[in-house]
Amino acid sequence: MREEIFAYAQEKYGARPEYLWKRDPDAAILRNGRNRKWFAVFMRVSRDRLGLAGDGTVDVMNVKADPERTALLAQAKGFRPGYHMNKKFWISLLLDGSVSRETALDFLDESYGLVDWKR
């Protein structure tokens, strides 16, 4: 699903994934082209770090969200508090099929809107 999200973000917002960390070459960000603010962060995270059962890792997409909804969202299936981000303003979506593509894209759009302010 990650590659589909990247294609969508490039087509809709002109945003291409940036790989910033040598230590974590799979981690990527998407940023707003006007103000350079991040609107999504993609990481592969150990399931146990997210409080999930089982071994191995899972891809997550961190997005900005309305702070009044993040605590509730973090309890829903396929969502977690923003991993490695401010948990008041960021939410993690599991990209393992527990959140639909459409839902993931809706949250990506919302996140872009939250960071898209004019200079």
MOPAC internal coordinates of N, CA, C and O (Angstrom, degrees):
PM7 1SCF
backbone

  N    0.0000 0     0.00 0     0.00 0    0    0    0
  C    1.4619 1     0.00 0     0.00 0    1    0    0
  C    1.5294 1   110.41 1     0.00 0    2    1    0
  O    1.2310 1   120.55 1   150.93 1    3    2    1
  N    1.3065 1   116.55 1   -29.07 1    3    2    1
  C    1.4603 1   121.65 1  -177.99 1    5    3    2
  C    1.5326 1   111.59 1   -55.26 1    6    5    3
  O    1.2310 1   120.22 1   133.14 1    7    6    5
  N    1.3328 1   117.18 1   -46.86 1    7    6    5
  C    1.4701 1   120.79 1  -179.12 1    9    7    6
  C    1.5297 1   111.55 1   -65.41 1   10    9    7
  O    1.2310 1   120.41 1   144.87 1   11   10    9
  N    1.3187 1   116.82 1   -35.13 1   11   10    9
  C    1.4639 1   120.52 1   176.21 1   13   11   10
  C    1.5289 1   110.84 1   -64.32 1   14   13   11
  O    1.2310 1   120.64 1   139.82 1   15   14   13
  N    1.3180 1   116.39 1   -40.18 1   15   14   13
  C    1.4655 1   120.97 1   178.82 1   17   15   14
  C    1.5281 1   109.64 1   -66.23 1   18   17   15
  O    1.2310 1   120.29 1   137.96 1   19   18   17
  N    1.3252 1   117.05 1   -42.04 1   19   18   17
  C    1.4674 1   120.05 1   177.69 1   21   19   18
  C    1.5300 1   110.82 1   -60.13 1   22   21   19
  O    1.2310 1   120.10 1   136.17 1   23   22   21
  N    1.3331 1   117.42 1   -43.83 1   23   22   21
  C    1.4727 1   121.15 1   179.45 1   25   23   22
  C    1.5219 1   110.96 1   -62.93 1   26   25   23
  O    1.2310 1   120.37 1   137.77 1   27   26   25
  N    1.3175 1   116.90 1   -42.23 1   27   26   25
  C    1.4635 1   122.05 1   178.29 1   29   27   26
  C    1.5294 1   110.85 1   -61.87 1   30   29   27
  O    1.2310 1   120.76 1   133.31 1   31   30   29
  N    1.3355 1   116.16 1   -46.69 1   31   30   29
  C    1.4712 1   120.82 1  -178.48 1   33   31   30
  C    1.5263 1   111.18 1   -64.24 1   34   33   31
  O    1.2310 1   120.37 1   143.31 1   35   34   33
  N    1.3119 1   116.90 1   -36.69 1   35   34   33
  C    1.4594 1   119.41 1   178.72 1   37   35   34
  C    1.5226 1   111.01 1   -68.53 1   38   37   35
  O    1.2310 1   120.89 1   136.63 1   39   38   37
  N    1.3335 1   115.90 1   -43.37 1   39   38   37
  C    1.4620 1   119.91 1  -179.57 1   41   39   38
  C    1.5305 1   111.82 1   -67.30 1   42   41   39
  O    1.2310 1   120.22 1   135.34 1   43   42   41
  N    1.3212 1   117.19 1   -44.66 1   43   42   41
  C    1.4655 1   120.84 1  -174.09 1   45   43   42
  C    1.5281 1   113.38 1   -82.33 1   46   45   43
  O    1.2310 1   120.34 1   141.44 1   47   46   45
  N    1.3358 1   116.96 1   -38.56 1   47   46   45
  C    1.4635 1   120.41 1  -172.81 1   49   47   46
  C    1.5285 1   114.36 1  -119.43 1   50   49   47
  O    1.2310 1   120.30 1   175.17 1   51   50   49
  N    1.3254 1   117.02 1    -4.83 1   51   50   49
  C    1.4581 1   119.67 1  -176.08 1   53   51   50
  C    1.5082 1   112.51 1    70.42 1   54   53   51
  O    1.2310 1   120.11 1  -160.50 1   55   54   53
  N    1.3179 1   117.40 1    19.50 1   55   54   53
  C    1.4662 1   122.55 1  -176.99 1   57   55   54
  C    1.5261 1   109.59 1   -96.11 1   58   57   55
  O    1.2310 1   121.11 1   -52.47 1   59   58   57
  N    1.3063 1   115.49 1   127.53 1   59   58   57
  C    1.4615 1   121.56 1   176.46 1   61   59   58
  C    1.5243 1   108.59 1  -111.87 1   62   61   59
  O    1.2310 1   120.35 1   -32.09 1   63   62   61
  N    1.3250 1   116.94 1   147.91 1   63   62   61
  C    1.4605 1   118.28 1   179.84 1   65   63   62
  C    1.5202 1   111.42 1   -63.35 1   66   65   63
  O    1.2310 1   121.35 1   -40.40 1   67   66   65
  N    1.3192 1   115.03 1   139.60 1   67   66   65
  C    1.4573 1   122.31 1   174.76 1   69   67   66
  C    1.5252 1   107.09 1  -115.39 1   70   69   67
  O    1.2310 1   121.26 1   -46.73 1   71   70   69
  N    1.3178 1   115.20 1   133.27 1   71   70   69
  C    1.4647 1   121.66 1  -179.58 1   73   71   70
  C    1.5205 1   107.06 1  -107.21 1   74   73   71
  O    1.2310 1   120.70 1   -76.19 1   75   74   73
  N    1.3244 1   116.28 1   103.81 1   75   74   73
  C    1.4591 1   121.85 1  -169.20 1   77   75   74
  C    1.5205 1   114.74 1   -96.62 1   78   77   75
  O    1.2310 1   119.50 1   160.76 1   79   78   77
  N    1.3164 1   118.56 1   -19.24 1   79   78   77
  C    1.4514 1   120.50 1  -169.36 1   81   79   78
  C    1.5218 1   111.98 1  -116.95 1   82   81   79
  O    1.2310 1   120.68 1   -64.25 1   83   82   81
  N    1.3252 1   116.31 1   115.75 1   83   82   81
  C    1.4635 1   121.24 1   176.31 1   85   83   82
  C    1.5223 1   110.75 1   -61.50 1   86   85   83
  O    1.2310 1   120.67 1   143.75 1   87   86   85
  N    1.3179 1   116.33 1   -36.25 1   87   86   85
  C    1.4592 1   121.82 1  -179.34 1   89   87   86
  C    1.5296 1   112.78 1   -65.92 1   90   89   87
  O    1.2310 1   120.73 1   155.08 1   91   90   89
  N    1.3191 1   116.20 1   -24.92 1   91   90   89
  C    1.4652 1   121.71 1  -178.44 1   93   91   90
  C    1.5311 1   108.64 1  -135.61 1   94   93   91
  O    1.2310 1   120.33 1  -102.84 1   95   94   93
  N    1.3339 1   116.97 1    77.16 1   95   94   93
  C    1.4691 1   120.37 1  -172.76 1   97   95   94
  C    1.5265 1   115.01 1   -66.00 1   98   97   95
  O    1.2310 1   119.61 1   164.41 1   99   98   97
  N    1.3303 1   118.35 1   -15.59 1   99   98   97
  C    1.4672 1   120.54 1   177.45 1  101   99   98
  C    1.5267 1   112.82 1   -85.58 1  102  101   99
  O    1.2310 1   120.38 1   163.52 1  103  102  101
  N    1.3271 1   116.89 1   -16.48 1  103  102  101
  C    1.4688 1   120.87 1  -178.80 1  105  103  102
  C    1.5237 1   109.42 1   -74.68 1  106  105  103
  O    1.2310 1   121.08 1   -42.28 1  107  106  105
  N    1.3283 1   115.53 1   137.72 1  107  106  105
  C    1.4670 1   120.61 1  -178.40 1  109  107  106
  C    1.5177 1   109.80 1  -141.81 1  110  109  107
  O    1.2310 1   121.33 1   -22.41 1  111  110  109
  N    1.3182 1   115.07 1   157.59 1  111  110  109
  C    1.4634 1   120.61 1   173.76 1  113  111  110
  C    1.5174 1   109.01 1  -124.59 1  114  113  111
  O    1.2310 1   121.23 1   -21.99 1  115  114  113
  N    1.3198 1   115.26 1   158.01 1  115  114  113
  C    1.4641 1   122.86 1   167.68 1  117  115  114
  C    1.5145 1   106.18 1  -119.18 1  118  117  115
  O    1.2310 1   120.74 1   -45.41 1  119  118  117
  N    1.3241 1   116.19 1   134.59 1  119  118  117
  C    1.4646 1   117.91 1   179.23 1  121  119  118
  C    1.5204 1   111.66 1  -128.66 1  122  121  119
  O    1.2310 1   122.30 1   -26.60 1  123  122  121
  N    1.3132 1   113.19 1   153.40 1  123  122  121
  C    1.4583 1   122.01 1   175.78 1  125  123  122
  C    1.5252 1   108.12 1   -67.36 1  126  125  123
  O    1.2310 1   120.14 1   -49.83 1  127  126  125
  N    1.3197 1   117.34 1   130.17 1  127  126  125
  C    1.4583 1   121.54 1  -177.37 1  129  127  126
  C    1.5182 1   114.55 1   -69.00 1  130  129  127
  O    1.2310 1   119.62 1   153.99 1  131  130  129
  N    1.3218 1   118.33 1   -26.01 1  131  130  129
  C    1.4709 1   120.71 1  -178.06 1  133  131  130
  C    1.5136 1   113.05 1   -81.04 1  134  133  131
  O    1.2310 1   120.75 1   133.90 1  135  134  133
  N    1.3301 1   116.17 1   -46.10 1  135  134  133
  C    1.4643 1   118.19 1  -173.64 1  137  135  134
  C    1.5328 1   113.49 1  -114.16 1  138  137  135
  O    1.2310 1   120.42 1   179.84 1  139  138  137
  N    1.3361 1   116.81 1    -0.16 1  139  138  137
  C    1.4661 1   123.41 1   175.69 1  141  139  138
  C    1.5327 1   113.98 1    68.05 1  142  141  139
  O    1.2310 1   120.12 1  -169.06 1  143  142  141
  N    1.3246 1   117.38 1    10.94 1  143  142  141
  C    1.4702 1   121.16 1   178.03 1  145  143  142
  C    1.5273 1   109.89 1   -74.87 1  146  145  143
  O    1.2310 1   121.21 1   -40.14 1  147  146  145
  N    1.3203 1   115.29 1   139.86 1  147  146  145
  C    1.4594 1   120.69 1   175.74 1  149  147  146
  C    1.5186 1   109.74 1   -70.42 1  150  149  147
  O    1.2310 1   120.62 1   -42.64 1  151  150  149
  N    1.3384 1   116.42 1   137.36 1  151  150  149
  C    1.4608 1   118.51 1   172.48 1  153  151  150
  C    1.5258 1   112.06 1  -121.98 1  154  153  151
  O    1.2310 1   120.19 1   174.63 1  155  154  153
  N    1.3188 1   117.25 1    -5.37 1  155  154  153
  C    1.4635 1   120.52 1   173.52 1  157  155  154
  C    1.5268 1   109.54 1  -157.43 1  158  157  155
  O    1.2310 1   121.54 1   -34.70 1  159  158  157
  N    1.3238 1   114.66 1   145.30 1  159  158  157
  C    1.4626 1   122.46 1   175.92 1  161  159  158
  C    1.5206 1   107.03 1  -131.21 1  162  161  159
  O    1.2310 1   120.65 1   -49.13 1  163  162  161
  N    1.3113 1   116.35 1   130.87 1  163  162  161
  C    1.4583 1   122.38 1  -178.75 1  165  163  162
  C    1.5188 1   108.81 1  -113.62 1  166  165  163
  O    1.2310 1   120.60 1   -50.09 1  167  166  165
  N    1.3367 1   116.46 1   129.91 1  167  166  165
  C    1.4554 1   121.54 1  -179.23 1  169  167  166
  C    1.5205 1   110.03 1  -142.43 1  170  169  167
  O    1.2310 1   121.18 1   -24.54 1  171  170  169
  N    1.3020 1   115.35 1   155.46 1  171  170  169
  C    1.4621 1   122.25 1   169.14 1  173  171  170
  C    1.5224 1   105.76 1  -105.28 1  174  173  171
  O    1.2310 1   121.05 1   -60.67 1  175  174  173
  N    1.3395 1   115.59 1   119.33 1  175  174  173
  C    1.4697 1   121.42 1  -170.82 1  177  175  174
  C    1.5230 1   109.83 1  -123.95 1  178  177  175
  O    1.2310 1   121.28 1   -38.46 1  179  178  177
  N    1.3089 1   115.16 1   141.54 1  179  178  177
  C    1.4615 1   121.42 1   175.33 1  181  179  178
  C    1.5305 1   108.94 1   -60.30 1  182  181  179
  O    1.2310 1   120.79 1   -46.62 1  183  182  181
  N    1.3093 1   116.10 1   133.38 1  183  182  181
  C    1.4705 1   121.21 1  -177.76 1  185  183  182
  C    1.5262 1   111.65 1   -56.98 1  186  185  183
  O    1.2310 1   120.07 1   141.85 1  187  186  185
  N    1.3182 1   117.47 1   -38.15 1  187  186  185
  C    1.4674 1   118.91 1  -178.22 1  189  187  186
  C    1.5216 1   112.10 1   -67.37 1  190  189  187
  O    1.2310 1   119.65 1   150.54 1  191  190  189
  N    1.3169 1   118.28 1   -29.46 1  191  190  189
  C    1.4741 1   120.51 1   177.02 1  193  191  190
  C    1.5237 1   112.51 1   -67.29 1  194  193  191
  O    1.2310 1   120.91 1   157.31 1  195  194  193
  N    1.3093 1   115.87 1   -22.69 1  195  194  193
  C    1.4571 1   120.82 1   178.32 1  197  195  194
  C    1.5270 1   112.24 1   -96.85 1  198  197  195
  O    1.2310 1   120.81 1  -178.14 1  199  198  197
  N    1.3266 1   116.06 1     1.86 1  199  198  197
  C    1.4610 1   119.64 1  -178.43 1  201  199  198
  C    1.5156 1   112.96 1    76.08 1  202  201  199
  O    1.2310 1   120.45 1  -156.13 1  203  202  201
  N    1.3399 1   116.75 1    23.87 1  203  202  201
  C    1.4594 1   121.46 1  -179.09 1  205  203  202
  C    1.5228 1   110.31 1   -99.05 1  206  205  203
  O    1.2310 1   120.88 1   -32.48 1  207  206  205
  N    1.3077 1   115.93 1   147.52 1  207  206  205
  C    1.4588 1   120.81 1   177.39 1  209  207  206
  C    1.5265 1   110.03 1   -72.36 1  210  209  207
  O    1.2310 1   121.30 1   -24.15 1  211  210  209
  N    1.3015 1   115.12 1   155.85 1  211  210  209
  C    1.4594 1   120.23 1   175.04 1  213  211  210
  C    1.5147 1   113.01 1    95.34 1  214  213  211
  O    1.2310 1   121.86 1   -11.13 1  215  214  213
  N    1.3174 1   114.04 1   168.87 1  215  214  213
  C    1.4499 1   121.76 1   179.60 1  217  215  214
  C    1.5263 1   109.95 1   -97.19 1  218  217  215
  O    1.2310 1   121.27 1    -8.88 1  219  218  217
  N    1.3138 1   115.17 1   171.12 1  219  218  217
  C    1.4513 1   120.47 1   174.69 1  221  219  218
  C    1.5114 1   113.14 1    91.45 1  222  221  219
  O    1.2310 1   121.85 1    18.08 1  223  222  221
  N    1.3022 1   114.07 1  -161.92 1  223  222  221
  C    1.4615 1   121.17 1  -175.57 1  225  223  222
  C    1.5252 1   110.83 1  -124.61 1  226  225  223
  O    1.2310 1   121.50 1   -10.86 1  227  226  225
  N    1.3151 1   114.74 1   169.14 1  227  226  225
  C    1.4576 1   121.64 1   176.40 1  229  227  226
  C    1.5330 1   107.57 1  -142.28 1  230  229  227
  O    1.2310 1   120.63 1   -38.58 1  231  230  229
  N    1.3233 1   116.39 1   141.42 1  231  230  229
  C    1.4622 1   120.41 1   174.13 1  233  231  230
  C    1.5145 1   108.71 1   -78.17 1  234  233  231
  O    1.2310 1   121.04 1   -42.57 1  235  234  233
  N    1.3331 1   115.62 1   137.43 1  235  234  233
  C    1.4602 1   121.05 1   176.02 1  237  235  234
  C    1.5234 1   109.17 1  -127.83 1  238  237  235
  O    1.2310 1   121.96 1   -26.83 1  239  238  237
  N    1.3176 1   113.86 1   153.17 1  239  238  237
  C    1.4618 1   121.50 1   172.13 1  241  239  238
  C    1.5187 1   106.62 1  -120.10 1  242  241  239
  O    1.2310 1   120.40 1   -62.36 1  243  242  241
  N    1.3181 1   116.84 1   117.64 1  243  242  241
  C    1.4546 1   121.93 1   174.31 1  245  243  242
  C    1.5196 1   108.16 1   -90.55 1  246  245  243
  O    1.2310 1   120.80 1   -47.25 1  247  246  245
  N    1.3219 1   116.08 1   132.75 1  247  246  245
  C    1.4612 1   121.48 1   177.60 1  249  247  246
  C    1.5213 1   109.39 1  -136.58 1  250  249  247
  O    1.2310 1   121.29 1   -25.55 1  251  250  249
  N    1.3221 1   115.14 1   154.45 1  251  250  249
  C    1.4643 1   119.36 1   173.02 1  253  251  250
  C    1.5209 1   107.93 1   -73.02 1  254  253  251
  O    1.2310 1   121.52 1   -33.02 1  255  254  253
  N    1.3272 1   114.70 1   146.98 1  255  254  253
  C    1.4635 1   120.02 1   179.34 1  257  255  254
  C    1.5198 1   108.74 1  -146.48 1  258  257  255
  O    1.2310 1   121.36 1   -17.29 1  259  258  257
  N    1.2974 1   115.01 1   162.71 1  259  258  257
  C    1.4596 1   121.60 1   177.23 1  261  259  258
  C    1.5287 1   108.59 1   -58.18 1  262  261  259
  O    1.2310 1   119.79 1   -58.00 1  263  262  261
  N    1.3402 1   118.01 1   122.00 1  263  262  261
  C    1.4642 1   119.88 1  -176.91 1  265  263  262
  C    1.5216 1   114.11 1   -59.02 1  266  265  263
  O    1.2310 1   119.90 1   157.62 1  267  266  265
  N    1.3140 1   117.79 1   -22.38 1  267  266  265
  C    1.4637 1   119.73 1   178.47 1  269  267  266
  C    1.5278 1   111.57 1   -75.30 1  270  269  267
  O    1.2310 1   120.23 1   164.68 1  271  270  269
  N    1.3369 1   117.16 1   -15.32 1  271  270  269
  C    1.4680 1   120.77 1  -178.84 1  273  271  270
  C    1.5229 1   113.60 1  -106.57 1  274  273  271
  O    1.2310 1   119.18 1   161.99 1  275  274  273
  N    1.3303 1   119.16 1   -18.01 1  275  274  273
  C    1.4626 1   120.28 1  -171.32 1  277  275  274
  C    1.5244 1   113.21 1   -60.70 1  278  277  275
  O    1.2310 1   119.70 1   138.51 1  279  278  277
  N    1.3115 1   118.18 1   -41.49 1  279  278  277
  C    1.4748 1   120.10 1  -179.31 1  281  279  278
  C    1.5246 1   111.04 1   -63.29 1  282  281  279
  O    1.2310 1   120.15 1   138.97 1  283  282  281
  N    1.3244 1   117.32 1   -41.03 1  283  282  281
  C    1.4609 1   120.36 1   178.27 1  285  283  282
  C    1.5169 1   111.15 1   -69.79 1  286  285  283
  O    1.2310 1   120.52 1   136.44 1  287  286  285
  N    1.3191 1   116.60 1   -43.56 1  287  286  285
  C    1.4604 1   120.40 1   179.79 1  289  287  286
  C    1.5181 1   111.97 1   -60.61 1  290  289  287
  O    1.2310 1   120.45 1   141.90 1  291  290  289
  N    1.3183 1   116.74 1   -38.10 1  291  290  289
  C    1.4622 1   121.19 1  -176.74 1  293  291  290
  C    1.5279 1   112.13 1   -61.48 1  294  293  291
  O    1.2310 1   120.21 1   163.29 1  295  294  293
  N    1.3203 1   117.21 1   -16.71 1  295  294  293
  C    1.4594 1   121.39 1   179.98 1  297  295  294
  C    1.5291 1   112.64 1   -95.65 1  298  297  295
  O    1.2310 1   120.46 1   171.57 1  299  298  297
  N    1.3215 1   116.73 1    -8.43 1  299  298  297
  C    1.4669 1   120.69 1  -177.57 1  301  299  298
  C    1.5264 1   110.93 1   -82.47 1  302  301  299
  O    1.2310 1   120.69 1   -24.69 1  303  302  301
  N    1.3085 1   116.29 1   155.31 1  303  302  301
  C    1.4627 1   121.71 1   179.54 1  305  303  302
  C    1.5346 1   109.70 1   -59.69 1  306  305  303
  O    1.2310 1   121.05 1   -49.59 1  307  306  305
  N    1.3217 1   115.60 1   130.41 1  307  306  305
  C    1.4537 1   120.70 1   177.65 1  309  307  306
  C    1.5175 1   114.63 1    88.56 1  310  309  307
  O    1.2310 1   120.39 1  -179.61 1  311  310  309
  N    1.3211 1   116.86 1     0.39 1  311  310  309
  C    1.4583 1   121.91 1  -179.61 1  313  311  310
  C    1.5179 1   109.87 1  -122.52 1  314  313  311
  O    1.2310 1   120.95 1   -27.00 1  315  314  313
  N    1.3244 1   115.80 1   153.00 1  315  314  313
  C    1.4571 1   123.15 1   175.36 1  317  315  314
  C    1.5261 1   107.58 1  -145.32 1  318  317  315
  O    1.2310 1   119.98 1   -20.17 1  319  318  317
  N    1.3315 1   117.64 1   159.83 1  319  318  317
  C    1.4690 1   118.64 1   172.16 1  321  319  318
  C    1.5276 1   109.13 1   -56.18 1  322  321  319
  O    1.2310 1   120.08 1   -30.07 1  323  322  321
  N    1.3120 1   117.46 1   149.93 1  323  322  321
  C    1.4622 1   121.96 1  -176.93 1  325  323  322
  C    1.5164 1   112.72 1   -53.74 1  326  325  323
  O    1.2310 1   120.54 1   -69.70 1  327  326  325
  N    1.3176 1   116.58 1   110.30 1  327  326  325
  C    1.4592 1   121.27 1  -177.63 1  329  327  326
  C    1.5212 1   109.96 1   -70.80 1  330  329  327
  O    1.2310 1   120.66 1   -55.82 1  331  330  329
  N    1.3112 1   116.34 1   124.18 1  331  330  329
  C    1.4738 1   124.09 1  -179.45 1  333  331  330
  C    1.5310 1   112.75 1    63.36 1  334  333  331
  O    1.2310 1   120.09 1  -158.09 1  335  334  333
  N    1.3184 1   117.42 1    21.91 1  335  334  333
  C    1.4663 1   121.61 1  -179.63 1  337  335  334
  C    1.5264 1   108.06 1  -133.62 1  338  337  335
  O    1.2310 1   120.69 1    -8.25 1  339  338  337
  N    1.3314 1   116.28 1   171.75 1  339  338  337
  C    1.4610 1   121.45 1   175.89 1  341  339  338
  C    1.5238 1   108.01 1   -66.79 1  342  341  339
  O    1.2310 1   120.64 1   -67.15 1  343  342  341
  N    1.3189 1   116.38 1   112.85 1  343  342  341
  C    1.4538 1   121.44 1  -173.53 1  345  343  342
  C    1.5243 1   113.86 1   -69.78 1  346  345  343
  O    1.2310 1   120.15 1   168.34 1  347  346  345
  N    1.3035 1   117.32 1   -11.66 1  347  346  345
  C    1.4601 1   119.89 1   175.65 1  349  347  346
  C    1.5286 1   110.95 1   -77.04 1  350  349  347
  O    1.2310 1   120.46 1   148.01 1  351  350  349
  N    1.3229 1   116.72 1   -31.99 1  351  350  349
  C    1.4571 1   121.27 1  -173.30 1  353  351  350
  C    1.5288 1   114.70 1  -113.36 1  354  353  351
  O    1.2310 1   119.78 1   169.30 1  355  354  353
  N    1.3410 1   118.02 1   -10.70 1  355  354  353
  C    1.4548 1   121.47 1  -176.00 1  357  355  354
  C    1.5226 1   110.18 1  -124.65 1  358  357  355
  O    1.2310 1   121.08 1   -32.19 1  359  358  357
  N    1.3267 1   115.54 1   147.81 1  359  358  357
  C    1.4588 1   122.76 1   177.50 1  361  359  358
  C    1.5296 1   107.69 1  -131.92 1  362  361  359
  O    1.2310 1   120.56 1   -35.03 1  363  362  361
  N    1.3259 1   116.53 1   144.97 1  363  362  361
  C    1.4685 1   121.37 1   176.60 1  365  363  362
  C    1.5234 1   109.26 1  -102.71 1  366  365  363
  O    1.2310 1   121.02 1   -49.06 1  367  366  365
  N    1.3179 1   115.65 1   130.94 1  367  366  365
  C    1.4589 1   122.15 1   174.42 1  369  367  366
  C    1.5198 1   107.34 1  -106.33 1  370  369  367
  O    1.2310 1   120.29 1   -48.96 1  371  370  369
  N    1.3133 1   117.05 1   131.04 1  371  370  369
  C    1.4554 1   121.24 1   176.86 1  373  371  370
  C    1.5229 1   108.67 1   -77.12 1  374  373  371
  O    1.2310 1   120.72 1   -50.12 1  375  374  373
  N    1.3160 1   116.23 1   129.88 1  375  374  373
  C    1.4637 1   120.71 1  -179.59 1  377  375  374
  C    1.5267 1   109.97 1  -101.17 1  378  377  375
  O    1.2310 1   121.26 1  -134.70 1  379  378  377
  N    1.3238 1   115.19 1    45.30 1  379  378  377
  C    1.4637 1   121.56 1  -178.42 1  381  379  378
  C    1.5264 1   111.88 1  -110.42 1  382  381  379
  O    1.2310 1   120.72 1  -166.50 1  383  382  381
  N    1.3270 1   116.23 1    13.50 1  383  382  381
  C    1.4586 1   120.46 1  -178.76 1  385  383  382
  C    1.5189 1   113.40 1    97.59 1  386  385  383
  O    1.2310 1   119.84 1   170.75 1  387  386  385
  N    1.3270 1   117.91 1    -9.25 1  387  386  385
  C    1.4664 1   119.30 1  -179.86 1  389  387  386
  C    1.5296 1   111.99 1   -77.25 1  390  389  387
  O    1.2310 1   120.40 1   164.62 1  391  390  389
  N    1.3312 1   116.85 1   -15.38 1  391  390  389
  C    1.4691 1   122.94 1   172.90 1  393  391  390
  C    1.5174 1   105.95 1  -120.20 1  394  393  391
  O    1.2310 1   120.28 1   -47.73 1  395  394  393
  N    1.3080 1   117.07 1   132.27 1  395  394  393
  C    1.4660 1   119.98 1  -177.89 1  397  395  394
  C    1.5299 1   111.48 1   -68.90 1  398  397  395
  O    1.2310 1   121.06 1   -21.10 1  399  398  397
  N    1.3072 1   115.58 1   158.90 1  399  398  397
  C    1.4639 1   121.86 1   176.64 1  401  399  398
  C    1.5257 1   109.95 1   -57.25 1  402  401  399
  O    1.2310 1   120.57 1   136.04 1  403  402  401
  N    1.3228 1   116.52 1   -43.96 1  403  402  401
  C    1.4623 1   121.35 1  -178.51 1  405  403  402
  C    1.5260 1   111.22 1   -62.27 1  406  405  403
  O    1.2310 1   120.56 1   137.27 1  407  406  405
  N    1.3146 1   116.53 1   -42.73 1  407  406  405
  C    1.4647 1   120.48 1   178.18 1  409  407  406
  C    1.5199 1   110.19 1   -64.08 1  410  409  407
  O    1.2310 1   120.40 1   135.54 1  411  410  409
  N    1.3273 1   116.85 1   -44.46 1  411  410  409
  C    1.4677 1   120.39 1   178.89 1  413  411  410
  C    1.5260 1   110.61 1   -59.56 1  414  413  411
  O    1.2310 1   120.04 1   137.42 1  415  414  413
  N    1.3198 1   117.54 1   -42.58 1  415  414  413
  C    1.4648 1   120.41 1  -179.90 1  417  415  414
  C    1.5262 1   111.39 1   -69.12 1  418  417  415
  O    1.2310 1   119.96 1   144.43 1  419  418  417
  N    1.3216 1   117.68 1   -35.57 1  419  418  417
  C    1.4723 1   120.51 1   175.49 1  421  419  418
  C    1.5273 1   110.38 1   -60.74 1  422  421  419
  O    1.2310 1   120.53 1   135.97 1  423  422  421
  N    1.3288 1   116.60 1   -44.03 1  423  422  421
  C    1.4654 1   119.89 1   179.06 1  425  423  422
  C    1.5255 1   111.57 1   -68.73 1  426  425  423
  O    1.2310 1   120.03 1   145.73 1  427  426  425
  N    1.3220 1   117.54 1   -34.27 1  427  426  425
  C    1.4615 1   120.81 1   175.50 1  429  427  426
  C    1.5304 1   109.93 1   -62.91 1  430  429  427
  O    1.2310 1   120.53 1   135.36 1  431  430  429
  N    1.3260 1   116.59 1   -44.64 1  431  430  429
  C    1.4709 1   120.99 1   178.29 1  433  431  430
  C    1.5228 1   111.41 1   -62.21 1  434  433  431
  O    1.2310 1   120.60 1   137.03 1  435  434  433
  N    1.3301 1   116.46 1   -42.97 1  435  434  433
  C    1.4663 1   120.02 1   178.78 1  437  435  434
  C    1.5276 1   110.22 1   -62.02 1  438  437  435
  O    1.2310 1   120.78 1   136.42 1  439  438  437
  N    1.3103 1   116.12 1   -43.58 1  439  438  437
  C    1.4636 1   120.77 1  -179.58 1  441  439  438
  C    1.5217 1   110.49 1   -62.23 1  442  441  439
  O    1.2310 1   120.55 1   135.81 1  443  442  441
  N    1.3272 1   116.55 1   -44.19 1  443  442  441
  C    1.4642 1   119.93 1   178.38 1  445  443  442
  C    1.5342 1   109.77 1   -59.13 1  446  445  443
  O    1.2310 1   120.44 1   135.90 1  447  446  445
  N    1.3158 1   116.77 1   -44.10 1  447  446  445
  C    1.4600 1   120.82 1   178.94 1  449  447  446
  C    1.5200 1   113.11 1   -61.35 1  450  449  447
  O    1.2310 1   120.31 1   144.81 1  451  450  449
  N    1.3160 1   117.01 1   -35.19 1  451  450  449
  C    1.4643 1   120.77 1  -179.54 1  453  451  450
  C    1.5255 1   112.79 1   -70.93 1  454  453  451
  O    1.2310 1   119.83 1   154.26 1  455  454  453
  N    1.3197 1   117.94 1   -25.74 1  455  454  453
  C    1.4674 1   120.01 1   179.42 1  457  455  454
  C    1.5303 1   112.86 1  -102.14 1  458  457  455
  O    1.2310 1   119.94 1   173.56 1  459  458  457
  N    1.3207 1   117.73 1    -6.44 1  459  458  457
  C    1.4683 1   121.18 1  -174.53 1  461  459  458
  C    1.5168 1   111.36 1   -87.87 1  462  461  459
  O    1.2310 1   121.01 1   -95.57 1  463  462  461
  N    1.2864 1   115.67 1    84.43 1  463  462  461
  C    1.4590 1   121.03 1   175.81 1  465  463  462
  C    1.5131 1   108.46 1  -115.42 1  466  465  463
  O    1.2310 1   121.46 1   -29.38 1  467  466  465
  N    1.2911 1   114.81 1   150.62 1  467  466  465
  C    1.4767 1   120.83 1  -179.76 1  469  467  466
  C    1.5219 1   109.49 1   -76.02 1  470  469  467
  O    1.2310 1   121.03 1   -32.07 1  471  470  469
  N    1.3164 1   115.63 1   147.93 1  471  470  469
  C    1.4708 1   120.74 1   179.11 1  473  471  470
  C    1.5032 1   111.39 1   -68.05 1  474  473  471
  O    1.2310 1   120.10 1   180.00 1  475  474  473

